[in-house]
């Protein structure tokens, strides 16, 4: 498998989101997403927060070693945690402060490319800190890419004709889920990458056949929320 440049994968992930939201009007930005209670504009503001966090982290290098990587980072974010509920409520209120939903799109279109440029310029051997952890720069970029890909799928729940996430970005997200699943289990062969991502993150439930094929590993789902 060809090695993926983390900054290129992040660029593809953020460009994919821009391709989804860039042409939406205020009405369409108020469609539902796969994230309970969140409209498209709400979820875009959440991803915007990731891009802003990336800019801060990449401009603030720290000494190593890392205390987490692109897989173990997610084990601190279990699905359904009380903190996630509070964050969801904060995002909804923050999004409502914009005069129009398209204002969030404009801010995203300014911020996402800046985050990608910062990622391209960052020392790939360096370390950064974010959310109380120290990570290698490539691992930080992988976490951002994974989240963007999952939320790209969330954004398009009611947009069947929307462009999908880019293949490099999807490979990073799938690699994350494979890491969370561990070497002791294998995803069902019938799952394509999108189904794997949606089921691994609890967006769609496991079927009886899935549970049979996964065995004990079915109890580990969702792998992240």
N, C-alpha and C positions, 0 to 999 in steps of 0.2 A: 504494500500500500504506500502511495506517495505521501511523504511527510507534509502535513498541513502547516502553513505559516499561521500562527495564532492571530496576527493582525489582519490577514486576508480573510480568515473565517469570520472575525468580528465585523469587518467591513461588509461582508456578504449578509450577515445577520441583520445589521442595521439598515443596509440598503433595502433588504427585503421588507422590513417594517415600513420604511418610507414609501416603497412601491404600493403598499396596501393603503396607507392613510393619506398619501399626498393628494389624491384627487377627491377625497370625501368632503361633502358639505356638512354644515352643522347638524342637519337632520340625520345623516348616515353615521356621523360620529356619536350619535346617541343610540345606536343599535346595541343589543346585548352581546356579551362575550361568554366564553366558557368559565370565566371567573364569576362566581355567584355574586350578584348584586352590582357588578361593575359594567359600565358602558364602555364602548370603545375609547372614548375620550379619557375616562378614568384610568383604564389600563395603559393607555399611551403615556399618561403622566407618570405612572409607576415605572415604566421602562425608561422614561426621560430621567427619572431619579437615578437609575443605574448609570446612564451615560454621564450625568453630572458627577456621580461618585467616582467613575473611572477617571475623569479629568483631574479630580483632587488627588486620587491615589497615584496616578502616573506622574504627577508633578511633585510628589513627596516621597522620593525613594528612601528606603531604610536599610539598615544592615540586616543580613540574614542571621541564622538560618530561618527557613520557613517553618511554621508550626502546623500548616495544613496544605493540602494540594487541591487540585480541581475536582476531585471526587470527595475526599473527606470533608471538604468545606460544606457540602450539602447535608451532611449528617446532623448538622446543628440546626436544620430548618425542617422539623417534622411537619407533616400536613396537619391542619386543623389546630395549630398551636394558638393560644390566646393572644400572643404577640402579633400573629398574622391577622387576626380579626381586628385588633386595634389599628394596625397599619392600613388595612382595607378601609376602615372608617375614615382615617386621616386622609387617605388618597381621595375618597369621594368628596370630602369637604374641601380639600385643596383644589380639585378640578372644578368645583362649582364656583370658585372665586374668579375664574377667568370670565371675561365678558362674553366670549363666544368659544365653543369647543375648538374652532379652527385656530384659535390663539395657541392652543397646546401644540397643534401640528406645526405652526411656524417656529415655535421654540424648539421642538424636536428637530426640525430640519436645519436649524442653526447649530444645535448641540451635538447631535450624533456624528456628523462629519468631523467636528473638532475632536471628539473622543477617539475616532478612528485615526486621525492624524497623530494624536498623542501616542496611541498604541503603536503606530508604525515607527515613531521616533524613539520609543523607550528601549532601554538596554535589555535585550532578551536574557541576559545573565543576571539582571538585577532583581531586587525585592521591593515590594510595596506593602503597605498596610491598609486594610479596609475591614470594617465591621469587627474590630478587635482581633483580627488575624494578620499574620505575616505570610505572604504568598510570593512565589516566583512570578515574575511578570507574565510568562506564558500561561501559568495557571489562573491568574486573575482574568486574563483575556478569555480563557476557556469558560470560566464561570459566567462571564458576561454574555458570551455567545450562546451558551446553553439556555440561559434565562430568556434571551431574546428570541431564540427559536421556539421555545415552548409558548411564549406569549404571542408570537406570530400566529401560531395555531389557535390560540385563544381568541385573538382579534378577529379571525376569519370564520368564526362559528356560523355566522349568518351571511357569509359572503362566499358562496360556492365557486364563484368565478375569479376570486382573488388569486394572485400569484403565490406559489408556495415558497417556503424558505429555500435559500440556496443550498446546493449539495454539500459544499465544504462545511457550512455552518451546521447542517444536519448531521454530518459525520462527527463533528465535535460533540453535539448534544447526545447522539447515540452512544458514543464512547463513554460519556459520563454515566449514562444509565447502565451500560454494561459493567462499569466499575462498581456502581452501587449494587448491582445484582450479584456481583462477586463471581469467582471462578467455580463456585459450587453449583451454579444453576445456569441454564441456557434458556433464552426466550423461545417460545413456540415458533417453529419454523414458518408457520403461515403468516406471522405478523410481518408487515412491511415496516419501514422506519417510522412512518407517521403513526401507525397503530401502536407501535412499541412506545413512542413518546407519550401518546395520549393515555395509554394504560399505565405506564410507569409513573405518571404524575397524577393519576387518579381522575383524569378528565372523563374517561369512560370506564365502566366497570369491567372486571374480568368475567368472562363467560364460564360456564361449568366446564367446558372443554379446556379453556385456559388453565383453570385450577387443577384439572386432572394432569395436564402436561407439566405444569410447574411444580406440582407436588408441594412439599413443605415451603418452597420459595414463594408460593402464592400468598402466604401470610406476611411477606415482607412488603407487599404492595399497599399503598403507593410508595415508590422508592423515594420520592420527594413530592412536596405539595406545591 
